Amino acid sequence: MNSPQVLRCYAVRRLNPFLGVVQIIETETARASTSNGLVWHIELLVDVPAGWGSLGGDALQKEWYLHALWSERDGLVELPTGEMSKCLRAVENSERMVQAIAENEARLPFALADCRELWLLDEARRKPLALLFAMLPRARAPSPEPRYWKGCLGREGVSGQRRFPEIDRLEAEVRKRAGFNLNKRWVTRDIAHTNGLDSAAEQSGEDAFPVYGISEEWPDEAVAALVQRYIDWIAPSLLTLPSLQDSMRTRLESRLGQQARSVEYHWRLYPKVLDVGKITAARVQARLRLSQHSSQ
């Protein structure tokens, strides 16, 4: 008889650009993830050939593949991913994940686990300028490492976050301040991101790490104002961060009008809400805009 698999529930940030927090339910052979608390991506771990040119022609390696989507409204929707999706083990694993979602969904959002962070540094002062990457403590670092900070994804943005109109200028300012010879630093911080765990974090001081993933301290007042507009723009996504102080959360909750649709996408994963009325107003605004758009 197979021993029961260990199940883990945790969260990681969607970074470079920051797009919110992904919630993950994981076993040794399957995992489910959601970025909005509604639709879950179910991935299975399978054996695949090691690839062309491998010295061991019959060697296999483990890879995750997207097997199905699940939501309470639509149920389990398997994707056309080939023969591996039709095997009995795949069906059983996906059904177990659906059960795990049902048993753990009420616990959302889960605690952040990506405490190993890669920061881009300011060229002049060698202080954290922008957050490039974060991962689990024992995960393998990306190769190559990300070089530049990004604030948006796609020409129009993505689900849950439209493109910031001034992003090209902001990314250019970050590149300029980082300098030609890029300096980066890996640090490990506690799960709540309130205390440094390694010497690099302790030497920098916790206050040195920008709460919103980008430094708010700029010598040029115009650029500083630009950064504030960007933070306001992504406020609905930032509210998914569990480590925000109430003063920070109050500020972000007062900036939700620009991206009401983003609030509708993220609100189920907010760890704390200080003013329910502001969240509700933004959701109503999003629905009105959606109905107006569909009627045109």
CORDA-V656661 format. One record per residue. PHI is phi as a letter, one per 20 degrees, with the letter a starting at -180 (none if undefined). PSI is psi in whole degrees, -180 to 180 (999 if undefined). OMEGA is omega as a letter, one per 30 degrees, with the letter a starting at -180 (999 if undefined). Layout:
BEGIN
PHI & PSI & OMEGA
PHI & PSI & OMEGA
END
This chain:
BEGIN
none & 135 & l
f & 138 & l
f & 149 & a
f & 141 & a
e & 145 & l
f & 132 & a
d & 132 & l
c & 140 & l
c & 122 & a
b & 176 & a
c & 151 & l
c & 153 & l
e & 147 & l
e & 109 & a
d & 157 & l
l & 62 & g
e & 164 & l
f & 124 & a
c & 16 & a
o & -161 & a
c & 132 & l
e & 133 & l
e & 134 & a
c & 133 & l
d & 125 & a
b & 141 & l
c & -173 & l
f & -22 & a
c & -6 & a
b & 156 & l
b & 153 & l
c & 140 & a
c & 149 & l
b & 143 & l
d & -2 & a
c & -1 & l
m & 4 & a
d & -56 & a
d & 129 & l
d & 136 & l
e & 122 & a
d & 119 & l
d & 146 & l
d & 147 & l
e & 121 & a
c & 163 & l
e & 129 & l
c & 156 & l
g & 144 & a
f & -17 & l
o & 161 & a
f & 138 & l
n & -3 & l
f & 139 & l
f & -35 & l
e & 101 & a
f & -30 & a
e & 10 & a
f & 145 & l
d & 154 & l
c & 156 & a
e & 135 & l
b & 148 & l
e & 140 & l
c & 146 & a
f & 116 & a
e & -40 & a
a & 165 & l
d & 146 & l
c & 137 & l
b & 157 & a
f & -33 & a
f & -45 & a
d & -11 & a
m & -156 & a
e & 122 & l
d & 105 & a
f & 144 & a
e & 152 & a
f & 77 & a
d & 18 & l
o & -174 & a
f & -31 & a
f & -26 & a
f & -13 & a
e & -6 & a
f & 155 & a
f & -39 & a
f & -40 & l
f & -43 & l
f & -45 & a
f & -43 & a
f & -42 & a
f & -38 & l
f & -37 & l
f & -38 & l
f & -38 & l
f & -41 & l
f & -42 & l
f & -38 & l
f & -47 & a
f & -36 & a
f & -21 & a
d & -5 & a
f & -34 & a
f & -16 & a
e & -6 & a
f & 145 & f
e & 153 & l
e & 169 & l
f & 144 & l
f & 140 & a
c & -7 & a
e & 68 & a
e & -3 & l
e & 114 & a
d & 145 & l
d & 119 & a
d & 137 & l
e & 135 & a
d & 150 & l
f & 133 & a
f & -41 & a
f & -45 & a
d & -7 & a
l & 37 & l
d & 152 & l
g & 125 & a
d & -47 & a
b & 145 & a
e & 123 & a
e & -33 & a
a & 153 & l
b & 145 & a
b & 171 & l
f & 153 & a
g & -38 & a
d & 10 & a
f & 159 & l
e & 133 & a
f & 148 & a
f & 145 & l
c & 115 & f
f & 161 & l
f & 148 & l
f & 140 & a
d & -42 & a
d & 151 & l
e & 138 & l
c & 141 & a
d & -14 & a
b & 162 & l
c & 129 & l
n & 159 & a
f & -30 & l
d & -4 & a
o & -167 & a
c & 176 & l
g & 126 & l
n & -11 & l
a & 108 & l
f & 162 & a
f & 131 & l
f & 124 & a
g & -28 & a
d & 23 & a
f & -36 & a
g & -43 & l
f & -42 & a
f & -45 & l
f & -37 & l
f & -38 & l
f & -38 & l
f & -43 & l
f & -42 & a
f & -43 & a
f & -29 & l
f & -27 & l
n & 177 & a
f & -47 & l
e & 95 & a
f & 139 & l
d & 130 & a
c & 161 & l
b & 132 & l
e & 133 & l
c & 153 & l
d & 128 & a
c & 165 & a
f & 167 & a
g & -36 & a
e & -5 & l
l & 45 & l
c & -11 & a
b & 141 & l
f & 143 & l
d & -30 & a
d & 173 & a
f & -35 & a
f & -43 & l
f & -41 & a
f & -40 & a
f & -35 & a
f & -33 & a
n & 137 & a
f & -33 & a
f & -17 & a
f & -18 & a
e & 113 & a
g & 128 & a
f & -38 & a
e & 11 & l
n & -1 & l
b & 139 & a
f & 139 & l
e & -2 & a
e & 111 & a
c & 137 & l
f & -28 & l
e & 119 & a
f & -34 & l
f & -41 & l
f & -39 & l
g & -40 & l
f & -36 & l
f & -44 & l
f & -41 & l
f & -38 & l
f & -37 & l
f & -45 & l
f & -42 & l
f & -38 & a
f & -40 & a
e & 15 & a
g & -43 & l
g & -34 & l
f & -42 & a
f & -28 & a
f & -10 & l
f & -11 & a
f & 129 & a
f & -16 & a
e & 6 & a
f & 137 & l
f & 158 & a
g & -36 & l
f & -38 & l
f & -42 & a
f & -37 & l
f & -43 & l
f & -47 & a
f & -39 & a
f & -23 & l
e & 2 & a
c & 33 & a
e & -8 & a
f & -31 & a
f & -32 & a
c & 62 & a
f & -37 & l
f & -30 & l
f & -35 & l
f & -45 & l
g & -33 & l
f & -41 & a
e & -19 & a
f & -28 & a
f & -19 & a
d & 12 & l
f & 123 & a
f & -19 & a
b & 140 & l
c & 126 & a
e & -37 & l
c & 95 & a
f & -33 & a
f & -38 & l
f & -40 & l
f & -44 & l
f & -42 & a
f & -41 & l
f & -39 & l
f & -41 & l
f & -43 & l
f & -40 & l
f & -42 & a
f & -38 & l
f & -44 & l
f & -39 & a
f & -41 & l
f & -37 & l
f & -40 & a
f & -41 & a
f & -21 & a
e & -10 & a
e & 999 & 999
END
